Amino acid sequence: GEAFIPNGSRSFVVLKEFDLAYGRIPKAANSTIKAALFELLGLENEDPANLSRDSFWREIPGNKADLLTAAQLQSQHPDALVFSFTRNPFARVSSCYFNKLKLTDEPSSYFRRRGFTRDTTFAEFVERVASYDDRSTDKHLMSQCHVLSHTGKMLPQFVGRVETIDDDWQRLTDLVLERGGPKLETLGHRNRTRMTRSSDAELFSDPALTKLVRERYAEDFSTFYPDLADPL
């Protein structure tokens, strides 16, 4: 049988009939984008509330979609149009801190096992997560280059930014249409947790924390955010 693959490494949602694949980056409008892709499948009887479950995409009716690793994507769908959306690493780290520790009744098992609690300070969080490499960290904290690459090659031909998602989604829509694909659904509501919390600039007021994130996610900065020096 197939070797066991942790769900975290099944990073690519594939819409088979359209030869379209989405490299999902947690904390980068992932749920919003999956909801738009779900609409393309025309599955009226399926509950959209299940979209966040990996098993939903792997067991979707009619074999219309799948959830694959980078290696599986390359071997099974070599001609797919692969796209993704990234988010600046400062914002990903702070978003993970609030969603996984501060705005929950109890941290998830990964964070509990590593001794994180709701009382963990942001500085403690950054210092510790910066010491984890991509193979030992939670998927919400993996570098985006690690998620989207295979054997040193970046798989998406199109990478938009969450920071400019509306314009970039339109560019992606045009690209898919040019290739004879479907018209993408308009993006729906985005989760805006940050409206009720400190800004990244405030959270990273200590330059040492900025330096830790810049070093930990150096490849993400150079690949996707070469123009970003400081937290927004």
Secondary structure, DSSP 8 states (H G I E B T S, - for coil): ------GGG--EEEEGGGTEEEE--TTSSHHHHHHHHHHHHT-TTS-GGGGG-HHHHHT-GGG-EEEE-HHHHHHH-TT-EEEEEE--HHHHHHHHHIIIIITSSS--HHHHHTT--TT--HHHHHHHHTTS-TTTS-TTTS-HHHHHEETTEE--SEEEEGGGHHHHHHHHHHHHHHTT------------GGGGS--HHHHT-SHHHHHHHHHHTHHHHHHH-TT--S--
